[in-house]
Amino acid sequence: MATNSGLTKYFSREHSKAADVTYIGVDAQLQGEIKLQGGALIAGQLQGVLRSTSHVKVELSGVIEGDIYCKELKVCGVVKGRVFCDKLIIVSSGVVDGSLACQQMEIYDGGQFIGTRTSAISQEVAQESLVEKGVDITQTLEEALVTVAHETKSKLSSKPKTSDSSLNALNLAS
């Protein structure tokens, strides 16, 4: 009698988590904003914004031009743009060209990172500040930081300024 242990393993809880992966095939060319509740495997071309609540892997044939927001990004292909993640892994064939905000970064021999890296802590502080101010976090970080800068500038300009005469009066009193 045959058992179905293979099917049981296939539909196990761990496998179902791994099954929440969106695959963009080699021949696919997508533009726009993609929001995923799971991971992504990119073998084609993507221009725009990719937001994932999990891991993203850019295959050897994969090319992403735009912004990427995820927990972990593994690059075997090419990424051009801004990356916001907890961990970045660039393998020997991978190229990341742009700005990066991450906590951990691994670059294998032959992998290339061209651009600037900022502290993930500054990104987190900016996001916390934005949440407190009620700014929509789905905005790009650049737009959000401009919003915070304008609010801060307006608060500073609304503070009462000390006049020269009041300073002179304080100096005379002492």
PyMOL commands that set and color helices and strands:
alter all, ss='L'
color gray80, all
select helices_A, chain A and resi 5-10+13-18+120-133+141-157+164-173
alter helices_A, ss='H'
color red, helices_A
select strands_A, chain A and resi 21-24+29-36+39-42+45-52+55-58+63-69+72-75+78-84+87-90+95-102+104-107+112-119
alter strands_A, ss='S'
color yellow, strands_A
deselect
rebuild
show_as cartoon
